[in-house]
Amino acid sequence: MTLEDLKREALALSPERRAALAHDIVISLEGLSPEMLESLWLDEAERRDREMDEGSSTGIPGDEVFARLRARRE
């Protein structure tokens, strides 16, 4: 099974089961060293930056993000 296969199957789960799976995955990362976690976050930041540069991903302006959050709280 490839990562894409696993992702496709996970996304087909109900929201409740996806949340439980996400929780278990996050908990599994707690045993990693701070250095490993930092490395993983740096890799993710570089991936996102590359996607932005390539145009395969777009950002949302900070003002819009905060406006959406405020709207949710009302």
N, C-alpha and C positions, 0 to 999 in steps of 0.2 A: 504494500500500500504506500502510495506517495503522500507527501505532505498535502498536495492539492486534493487528493482523494479524501484524506482525513478531514481537511477543512470543509469540503463539500458535505460530507456526512455530518459533521458537527453543526454546520449551519442549517441542516435540515431538521435538527432537533427542535422540540418545543422550546419556547423562551425559558421556561422553568428548568428544563434539562440543560440548556446552554448555560444558564446562570450557574447551575451546580457544577458543570464541567469547568467553567471559567474559574470558579472559586477554588476547585481542587488544583487546577494548574497554577494559579497564583500562590496558593499555599505551598506547592511543591518547590517554588523558587526561594522560599524563606531560608533554606539551608545553604544557599550560595553565599560565597564570600562577598564583601563589599566591592572588592576589585572586580570580581566576575560580573556582578550586577552593573557596575559602572561601565564595563566593557560592552555588555549587552545593550545598555541604553545608548551608548555612543554608536554602536552598530545601527540601532534603530533610527537614531537622529540622522546619521549619514544616509541611510536608505531613503528616509523621507525627503531629505534635502535633494538627493539625486532625482527622485520622482518629481519634485517641484521644478528642478532644472530641465528635466526632459519633457515637462508638460503633461505627464501622465497623472498628475495629482494637482489639485488646486487648494489654496489655503482659504481660510475664512478670516476676514479682518477682525481684529480683537474687539473693536466696538460692537460689531455684529454679534459676536459670541456672548459678550456681556449683556447685550440687549435681550438676546434669547433667554439667557439665564434669569434676568430680572423678570421677564414675561412669565416664565414658569413659576416663579415664586408668588405671583399675584393671583 
